Amino acid sequence: MNYFFNEEEQMMIDVARKIAQEKIKPVREKYDEEETFPWDIVKELAQADLCGVYIPEEYGGFGKGIMGLVLVTEELCKVDGGIALALAATALGTLPILVAGNEAQKQKYLPDIASGKKLAAFGLTEPSAGSDATSMKTTAVKDGDYYILNGTKCFITNAGDAETYTVFAKTNPSRGARGISCFILEKGMEGFTFGKKENKMGIRASSTRELIFNNCRVHKDNLLGKEGHGLMIAQATLDGSRPGVASQALGIAAGALEEAVKYARTRVQFGQPISSFQGIQHMLADMATKVEAARSLVYNVARTIDENNKREEKDKVRTSKESAMAKLFASEVAMEVTTHAVQIFGGYGYCKEYPVEKMMRDAKITTLYEGTSQIQKNEIALNLIKEYATGK
Ligand SMILES: Cc1cc2nc3c(=O)[nH]c(=O)nc-3n(C[C@H](O)[C@H](O)[C@H](O)COP(=O)(O)OP(=O)(O)OC[C@H]3O[C@@H](n4cnc5c(N)ncnc54)[C@H](O)[C@@H]3O)c2cc1C
């Protein structure tokens, strides 16, 4: 399919592809095995100006919006779905500042993220508040010009390695969903530490840790938006970031498809390449069709979000349903395609010597984080029914 990329989009794709092939591919196994954070690759991405592709130019970014983010993420994830997360999860942690930050907050935090000097992370999930984020227990109690944060966040990507954190806490527990607020925290603040690091099935080059707040004092200047607007900020963030997860899934699936086609053309059984068997051909055909369908959904929603951001508030269209659709579809496709890729590799596909084993492990997370597949379906159905009920 030709998506008629403009010159800048094509340039971003080419640069990301070069880094993926030349810098990431040779080390992906090592990072997966050792579970270490890929700082040398982050440096490469920073030098190539890819860390701020989605950040507006006035804050030091490349200004290419969510489309820029998904194109770069897809290319990197074709080779490794975990290493690319240093960038993609930073985008997730940065979006609340883009969505709700005031000018001073944007000027203070965005340039260092855009340059790759600092990474970011997004702290929403808690041990007893996953899909139901509103049941979070972390509190932020006002004390003069400060808020005092107490609680624990779990499963936070980039935690410990990032410098900037957007964290959600209850400022008014009696108001339920309307009592949640969002704060910017910095690594090193008193009362802010990190807990256990998860030992994961896939995306092992990405760090996943707890955030622990023990009477952590945060100045009111670090409140994002208004008190009580946290859940709206989280929703707007996820609407923008789910296409990013979808592009991670898309990249992993596209990478696995490529490996499967290459292998099928060279593996000989019964005196002929296995690509000549119709059973294999049909698998490849299904894989390719689903990857392309996922790509169309991802690009379309990314372009819609970017177009929306140029519009006046009254002219904006909602994209929650479409973002959820892209994430749901692409992540389920990633699982299906990587599983088929392992099948096409036969027993070799089950061994770490070949990349599809890792791709299958990496793909699974895309059906889980930023809302599981079941939660995406809830979101899609809710919006669909509302559209019919209200006629818009
Ligand atoms: C590697 C990794 C990285 C992560 N990174 C981050 C991060 O950076 N920041 C962050 O805030 N969080 C992060 N998360 C957390 C992630 O978003 C949550 O794990 C996810 O939202 C699911 O929450 P849970 O694990 O508590 O599952 P639960 O909510 O307990 O869900 C368990 C099962 O019940 C189903 N279920 C729950 N509610 C419903 C419902 N209403 N209808 C139908 N089915 C339902 C789910 O689909 C799932 O199958 C990360 C998680 C992992 C594993």
The ligand as an SDF file (V2000), in Angstrom:
LIG
                    3D

 53 58  0  0  0  0  0  0  0  0999 V2000
    4.9640   -4.4420   31.1850 C   0  0  0  0  0  0  0  0  0  0  0  0
    3.9050   -3.5100   31.6520 C   0  0  0  0  0  0  0  0  0  0  0  0
    4.0690   -2.1410   31.5030 C   0  0  0  0  0  0  0  0  0  0  0  0
    3.0980   -1.2530   31.9710 C   0  0  0  0  0  0  0  0  0  0  0  0
    3.3110    0.1110   31.8750 N   0  0  0  0  0  0  0  0  0  0  0  0
    2.4550    0.9530   32.5280 C   0  0  0  0  0  0  0  0  0  0  0  0
    2.7560    2.3520   32.6230 C   0  0  0  0  0  0  0  0  0  0  0  0
    3.7630    2.8340   32.1030 O   0  0  0  0  0  0  0  0  0  0  0  0
    1.9060    3.1520   33.3270 N   0  0  0  0  0  0  0  0  0  0  0  0
    0.7890    2.6590   33.9290 C   0  0  0  0  0  0  0  0  0  0  0  0
    0.0810    3.4420   34.5600 O   0  0  0  0  0  0  0  0  0  0  0  0
    0.4710    1.3350   33.8220 N   0  0  0  0  0  0  0  0  0  0  0  0
    1.2780    0.4800   33.1490 C   0  0  0  0  0  0  0  0  0  0  0  0
    0.9850   -0.8630   33.0750 N   0  0  0  0  0  0  0  0  0  0  0  0
   -0.2390   -1.3670   33.6890 C   0  0  0  0  0  0  0  0  0  0  0  0
   -1.2860   -1.8290   32.6750 C   0  0  0  0  0  0  0  0  0  0  0  0
   -1.8510   -0.7290   32.0390 O   0  0  0  0  0  0  0  0  0  0  0  0
   -2.3020   -2.6950   33.4480 C   0  0  0  0  0  0  0  0  0  0  0  0
   -1.6400   -3.9200   33.7490 O   0  0  0  0  0  0  0  0  0  0  0  0
   -3.5550   -2.9450   32.6460 C   0  0  0  0  0  0  0  0  0  0  0  0
   -4.3010   -1.7590   32.5230 O   0  0  0  0  0  0  0  0  0  0  0  0
   -4.4560   -4.0230   33.2680 C   0  0  0  0  0  0  0  0  0  0  0  0
   -4.6010   -3.8530   34.6400 O   0  0  0  0  0  0  0  0  0  0  0  0
   -4.3650   -5.1160   35.6210 P   0  0  0  0  0  0  0  0  0  0  0  0
   -3.0380   -5.6850   35.2500 O   0  0  0  0  0  0  0  0  0  0  0  0
   -4.5400   -4.6670   37.0160 O   0  0  0  0  0  0  0  0  0  0  0  0
   -5.4740   -6.1540   35.2010 O   0  0  0  0  0  0  0  0  0  0  0  0
   -6.9800   -6.2010   35.7490 P   0  0  0  0  0  0  0  0  0  0  0  0
   -7.6190   -4.8700   35.6220 O   0  0  0  0  0  0  0  0  0  0  0  0
   -6.9940   -6.8460   37.0820 O   0  0  0  0  0  0  0  0  0  0  0  0
   -7.6500   -7.1700   34.6750 O   0  0  0  0  0  0  0  0  0  0  0  0
   -7.5730   -8.6030   34.7620 C   0  0  0  0  0  0  0  0  0  0  0  0
   -8.4520   -9.1810   33.6540 C   0  0  0  0  0  0  0  0  0  0  0  0
   -9.8200   -8.7710   33.8600 O   0  0  0  0  0  0  0  0  0  0  0  0
  -10.3000   -8.1250   32.6730 C   0  0  0  0  0  0  0  0  0  0  0  0
  -11.2220   -7.0550   33.0400 N   0  0  0  0  0  0  0  0  0  0  0  0
  -11.0650   -6.0940   34.0000 C   0  0  0  0  0  0  0  0  0  0  0  0
  -12.1130   -5.2600   33.9970 N   0  0  0  0  0  0  0  0  0  0  0  0
  -12.9430   -5.6640   33.0180 C   0  0  0  0  0  0  0  0  0  0  0  0
  -14.1940   -5.2100   32.5140 C   0  0  0  0  0  0  0  0  0  0  0  0
  -14.7960   -4.1280   32.9970 N   0  0  0  0  0  0  0  0  0  0  0  0
  -14.7690   -5.8870   31.4750 N   0  0  0  0  0  0  0  0  0  0  0  0
  -14.1660   -6.9920   30.9520 C   0  0  0  0  0  0  0  0  0  0  0  0
  -12.9810   -7.4790   31.3930 N   0  0  0  0  0  0  0  0  0  0  0  0
  -12.3820   -6.8120   32.4030 C   0  0  0  0  0  0  0  0  0  0  0  0
   -9.0490   -7.5890   31.9710 C   0  0  0  0  0  0  0  0  0  0  0  0
   -9.2780   -7.4020   30.5890 O   0  0  0  0  0  0  0  0  0  0  0  0
   -8.0550   -8.6960   32.2720 C   0  0  0  0  0  0  0  0  0  0  0  0
   -8.2330   -9.7250   31.3240 O   0  0  0  0  0  0  0  0  0  0  0  0
    1.9200   -1.7590   32.5690 C   0  0  0  0  0  0  0  0  0  0  0  0
    1.7470   -3.1450   32.6860 C   0  0  0  0  0  0  0  0  0  0  0  0
    2.7240   -4.0100   32.2610 C   0  0  0  0  0  0  0  0  0  0  0  0
    2.5300   -5.5000   32.4470 C   0  0  0  0  0  0  0  0  0  0  0  0
  1  2  1  0
  2  3  1  0
  2 52  2  0
  3  4  2  0
  4  5  1  0
  4 50  1  0
  5  6  2  0
  6  7  1  0
  6 13  1  0
  7  8  2  0
  7  9  1  0
  9 10  1  0
 10 11  2  0
 10 12  1  0
 12 13  2  0
 13 14  1  0
 14 15  1  0
 14 50  1  0
 15 16  1  0
 16 17  1  0
 16 18  1  0
 18 19  1  0
 18 20  1  0
 20 21  1  0
 20 22  1  0
 22 23  1  0
 23 24  1  0
 24 25  2  0
 24 26  1  0
 24 27  1  0
 27 28  1  0
 28 29  2  0
 28 30  1  0
 28 31  1  0
 31 32  1  0
 32 33  1  0
 33 34  1  0
 33 48  1  0
 34 35  1  0
 35 36  1  0
 35 46  1  0
 36 37  1  0
 36 45  1  0
 37 38  2  0
 38 39  1  0
 39 40  1  0
 39 45  2  0
 40 41  1  0
 40 42  2  0
 42 43  1  0
 43 44  2  0
 44 45  1  0
 46 47  1  0
 46 48  1  0
 48 49  1  0
 50 51  2  0
 51 52  1  0
 52 53  1  0
M  END
$$$$
